[in-house]
Amino acid sequence: MTNAVAAPPEQQKHRWTGRQLTVLLVIGLGALLVSLTQSLLVPVMSDLAVELHAGSDGIAWVLTSTLLVGAVAVPAFGRLGDLYGSRLMVLIALSALVAGSLVCALSDSLAAMIVGRSIVGLSVATVPLSISLVGVILPKEHAGAGIALISAMLGVGGALGLPTAGLIAEYADYHLLFWVCVAGGVLVIPAILAMVPEPERTAHGTMDLPGTVLLGAAMLALLLPLAQGARWGWTDPLTIGLLVAAVVLIAVFVAVELRTTSPLVDVRTTARPSLLLTNLASLFVGFALFATLIGTASYVQAPVATGYGFGASVLVGGLCMLPGGLIMLVLSPFSARIPARTALIVGSSIIAGGFLSRIWLTGSLWEVVLGATIAGAGTGIAYAAMPGLIIHAAPRSELAAANGLNALFRSVGSSLASAIGGALLAAMTMDLGGHALPSLGAYRLLFAICAGSAITAALLALLIPKHAHLADAAIPE
């Protein structure tokens, strides 16, 4: 009888333990659940409008309320995570998801639905907080892969949300969407309490309330006209006034933060090329990802008479996004095996290739799915790379805030995509039986803009210093 030969210590060190995998799984499920909720309502908005007896202006606030609250919550929760514990703030954010979803599940009025979705907006901070949490509780040799997986949930949740909502819309009542979120949160929260440790806190200071108010006001002034500009009119004084106010508030915010002892955002650190260029690249990648959502499901659901659509159902439209979501999950660990800067360049380049293919590949459904899947593959790699760059460049005491700011840049990019893409598809139309529908040329121009956005992200990544990191970075190189 032979004795088993123990693996060398170095090999044992690089093996995942059961507890480490469990911790990653639990945190990942929480991030996936929150990401899922952000796209879950998109396919059923027309049904909601009918059920809630709401016009297009009113029903739009169901999505806009979540966006606006999330824009304020992400940086605030990030700083609170640094000061009081990222695990604690993840639990609070997930509790908001459960509470808000429960309000929506029990609601039959537009006002209550908007209130519930506003509460859900607080949960948007879960993903950047989870990235920070994984980055410090996993050992260095596994932190990169863990971060990549959590980051990929941003895209995976969006891709899974559309077919899930389509399936429920066809065969069940829309309230089931919210009960799914409630059930998921009820399962994940106790699991995090039981299995995920709270890392040692290294941040000191107090919460920067003036900075929080200023940044929150700036984001509201920026994102509100981006969300409502198509309805108000882009030349409307309110739209222009809010955009000007956003610029002024951001300038005031920077000036205040430079003079604050315990700032919400360390402007000096954030302005370093390694962080600033990563955040700008995040904005352009966020633009491309959201355009994938608005440029795929609605595209295949358009009538065949348009010359490009396939007359597909909501469910089929959502399923066209599924391969892209799955490949994001599969390829995200690839980012952890190569330098994060290289991964961002590669991922952004693949996104550009996917959108360029969408310009010419229009003849059949599989061609549309192929183009969306290629873009999804690049998104998975790029999204997984960005927190890796952040975690190597941000001080350990500001990690959650830095990831929150990076997530905020992605959110701004998605909002820009929604505004520009929506305006473009509304401006370049064709008449079909008295109904104005986006033309093929409108979609092709949108895809070209997205390819340009991804190429810009790759060029920005090329400028990121190869080995730039702070001495007290969360994961020193």
N, C-alpha and C positions, 0 to 999 in steps of 0.2 A: 504494500500500500504506500503510495507516494504522498509526500506532504506538498500542499500547495505552496508555490513560491510567491512570497509577498511582492507586490509591485514596488519599484524603487520609490523613495520618498518624493522625488520631484514629480513622478507620474501620478502618485496618489494626490499630490497637491492640486493637480489640474483636473481631477475628477470631480464631477458634481456630486454632492451628497443628496440624500433624499430630502433633507430639510431645506437645503438651498433651492432645490427644484420646486418644492411645495410653496415656499415663500414667493418665488417668482411667479408661479401659476396663480396664486391667490391675488397678488398685486396686479398681474396681467389681466385677470378676469374683471377686476374693478375698472381698469383703464378701458378695456373693451366695451364694458357696459355703458360707460359714459360716452365713449365715441359713438356707439350705436345710437344713442338717444339723439345725437345731433343731426342725423339724416333720416331718422325713423318717420318723421311726419311729412317729409317732402312729397312722397308719392300720394298721400291721402289728403292733401290740402283742399282739393276741390270737394271731396266728400265731407270734410270738416265744415267747409263754408255752407253746404246745404244743411247739414245736421244742426249747426249752431245758428242758422239763419243770419249769416254775416256776409257783408260785401267783401270785395277783394281788398279794400283798404284795411278793414277791420281784421280780417283773417291773417293778413300779413304780419300783424303784431304777435301772433302766436310764435313765429320764428324770430322776429326782430327782438322781442323781449328777452329771449334766451341769449341772443348774440350780445346785446347791450350789457346785461348783468354779468355775463361771462367775461366781457372785456374789462370790467371793473374788478371782478373777483380774482382773475388770474394773477395779476401783479400783487394784489393785497394778500391773498392766501400764500403766495410764494414767500413774501417777506415774513408773514406770521409763521410759516413753516420753518424758516431759518431760526426765528426767535424762540418758538415754543414747541417745535417738533413737527417734522413733515408727516410722520405717521398719524399724529393727532389731527392734522389738517386734512389728510386724506379721509379719515373717518368722518369728519364734519362735512366735507364736500359730498361724500357718498350718502350721508344722512339727508342732505339737502335734495339729492336725486330721488331718494325714496319718498320724502315728504312732498316734493313738488309733483312727482308722478302720481302719488296717491290723490292729491287734489284734482289732477286732470282725469284720473280714472273714475272719480265720483262726480265729475262735472258734466253739466249739460248746457252751460252758458258760455258765451265768448269771454266775459269778464273773468270768470273763475278759471277758464283755460289759460288766459294770459297770466293770471297770478301764479298758477301752478308752474307754467313754463318759465316764469321769471325766477321762481325758487330753484328750478332745475338748472338755471344758468349758473348758480353758485358751484355746481358740480363740475363745470368745465375745467376748473383748476386741478381736478384729480390727476389728469395725465402728466402735466409737468411736475407736480408734486411726487407722483409715482416714479418718474424718471430719476428725480433727485434721491428718493428713498432707496431705490434699487442700487444706485451708484455708490452709496455709502455703506449699505448693510451687506452686500455681497463682497467676497474677497476680490482683490484686484484682478486676478486671472479670469474671473467670471463676470465682472461688472460690465464690461463692454458688450458681451452677448446679451446680458439682461436688459441693458439700456436699449439695445437695438430692438429687442422683442417688444418692450413697452412702447417704444416710439412707433413701431409698425402698426400698433393698435389704432393709431389715428386714422390711417388709411383703411385698415381691415374693417373697423367698425362702420365706416362710411359705406364701404362696399357691401357689407352684410345687411346694413339697415334697409337698403332699397328693396331687395328681394323679400326680406322678412315682412316689411310693411305691405308690399304688393300681395304677398300670400294672405296676410290677415285681411287686407282690404277686399279680396275676392271671396273669402270664405267665412269671415267673422266680423264682429262689430269692432269699430276702431278703438273702443275703450280697452280692448285686449292689449293693444300696444303699450299702454301705460301700466297695466297689470304685470306685463312681462318685466318691465323696468323695476317695479316694486319688488317682485319676487326675486329678481337678480340681486338687488341691493340687500334684501333681507338675508340672503345666503352669504354674500361676500363680506359684509361688515363683521359678523361674528368670527368668520374665518381669519380676517386680518387681526382682530383683537386677540385671537388665540395663538396665531402662528407667526406674526410679523413683529420683530422687536423694534423698539424706538431707539434710533441711533443717538449717540452722545451729541449734544448740542454744543457748537463752538461759537455761535453768534452771540454778540452782546449788544445791549442798547435797548431802545424802545421803539414802538411802532410809530412811523412817520405819518401822522394823520394829515397834516397839511399837504404833503406830497401825494398821499393816497387820494385826497379830494381833487387835487389839481390834475393828476394823471387820469382819474376816473372821468372828470369833466371833459378833459381833452379827448379821450376815447369816445365818449358819448357824442361830442360835437363832430367827431370825424366819422364814426360808423353810422350814426342816425341818418345823415343825408345820403350816405352810400346805400343804405338799405331802402330809403324812401324817395330818393331822387327821381326815380322813374315816374312816381306818382305825383310828386310835387312839381316836377319840372326842373331840369338841370340849371336853368337860368333864373329860377324863382329866387327872390331875395332871401327867403329863409334858408334854402339850400346853400347859396353862396355865403350867407352870413355865418352859418354854422361851420363851414369849411375854413373860413377866415379865422373864426374863433378858435378852432382846433389848432391852427398854426400858432396863434398868439399864446394859447394855454400851454402848448408844448414848450415854447420858448421860456415862459414864466416858470414852468416846472423844472426845466434844466437849471435855470438861475437859482431857484430855491434849493434844489438838491445839492448844488455845489457849495452851499453855505450851511447845510444841515449836518450835524454830527453823526446822526444815525439815519441815513437816507433810505427811502424806499428802494431807490435804484442808485447804485454807485456809478455816477455818470462818468467819472474818470476811468474806472475800470472798463465800463461798457464801451467807452470810446476807443479802447485799444483795438488795433486791426483784427486780431484773432476773434474777438467777440462781435465787433461792429459788422464785419464782413459776413460772419456766420448769420447774424440776425437779418441782414439785408438779403442774403441768399434764401433764408427761410421765407421771407415775404414773397419772393418770386416762385418758389416751389409751392407755397400755399396757394398762390394764384392758379398754378397749373392743375393742382389736385382738384380744386373746386370746379374748375372748368370741365374736368373730366366728368363730374357728376351731372352738370347741367347740359353737357354736350353729348351724352350717350343715351341715357334713359329716354329723354324727350325726343331725341333724334330717331330712335328705332320705333317709338310710339307714333310718330307722325304718319299720316295716311300715305298709302302707296302712290296716290295721285300727285304727291309733291315731287316725285321723281327721285327721292332719296330715302324716304321713310319706308317702314315695313308694316305699318298698321299693327304693331305688337301691343299686347296688353301691358298693364302696369307691372304685372308679375314678370313677364318676359323681359321688359325693359330693365327691371332690377336685376334679373339673373344675368344680363349681359355684363354687369359690373362685378359679378361674383368671381370669375377667374382672375381678374386683376387684384381683388382683395386677397385671394388665396396665395397668389404668387408674391404679394407683399410680405405675407407671413413667412413664406418659405425662404425668400431671399434676404430678409432683414439680417439674419446672422452673418451674411457675407460681409456686411459693413464692419462687423466686429473683428474680422480677420485681416483687414487691410487698414492702412492709415485713414483716419476719418476724413481728412481733406481729400484724399484720392477717391474715397467712396462717394463724397458729395459731388465731385466732378463727374465720376462715372454715372452715378444715378441721374444727375441733371441731364447729361448727354443722352441717356436712354429715354428719358421723358420727352426730350425734343424729338428724337427719332420716332417715338410712338405717335406724337401729334402730327409730324410731317407725313407719316403714312396715312393718317386719317384724311388728309387733304385729297389724296388720290384713290385710296381704297374705299370705294363707296358702293360697289356693285352688289354685294351680298352681305348677309348678316354676320357671317363668320369673319369677314374682313373688318367690320366695325368692332367686333369683339376682340380680334387680334390687336388692332391699334390701341384699344383701351387697355388691354392686358399688358402690352409693351410699356405704355405710360405708367401703369400700375407697378410694374416691376421696377422701373426707375424711381418711382415715388417711394417704394419700400426701402430701397437702398439709401436714397437721399435723406428721407425722414429719420432713418436709423443713425445716419452719420452726424446729423447736426447736434444732438445732445452729447455725442462723443466729443465734438469740438468744444462745446460749452463746458463740459465737466473737466476737461484738461486745462481750460483757460480761466475758469472762474474760481475765486477763493472758496475754500470749503465752507466758510461762514456765510457766503452769499449764494450758495449753489441753488437752492430752491427759488430764490428771487430771480437768478439769472435764467433758469429754465422757464420760469413764468414769463419773463420778458420775451424770450425766444418764441414761446407759444403765442404771445400777443402779436408778434410780427407775423406769424403764420395766419392768425385770425384776420389781421388787416389785409393780408394778401388774398385770402378767401373772399373777404368783403369786396375788395376791388374787383375780383373776378366776377362776383355776382352782379355788381353794378355795371361794369363794362360789358360783360357777356349779355346781361339782360337787356341793356340799352341797344347793343348791336343786333341781337335777334329781333328786337321790337322795331328797329329802324329799317332793316333789310328784309322785307316781307314779300310774299306772293299771295294773290287772291285765289282762294279755293272755295267756290260755292258761297261767296259772301263772307268768308272768314279769312282774316289775315294770318298767315303762318310764316315762320322764318324760312327764308330761301336757303338753298344749298350754298350759295355764295356767302351768306351770313355765317353759316357754320364753318366753312372753309377759312374765312377770315379769322374767326375765333380760334380755330386750331393753329393758324399761322402765328397769331399773337401769343398763344400758349407755348409754341415751340420757341419763339423769341424770348419769352419769359424764362424758360428752362435754360436756354443758352446763356442768358444773362446771369443766372444763378451759377452756372459752371464757370463763367469768366470771373465772377466774384470769388468763387472758391479757389481759383488759380492764384489770386492775390493774397490769400490767407497765408501768413508765415508758417513754414513747415513745422517748426519746433517751438512755436510761441506758447509758453505756459507760465503761470505764476508759481512762485516758490511754494505757496500753500494751497495749490490747486487740489481739488478733491481726489483726483487720481493722477499723481505726478508721473511724468513719462520717465 
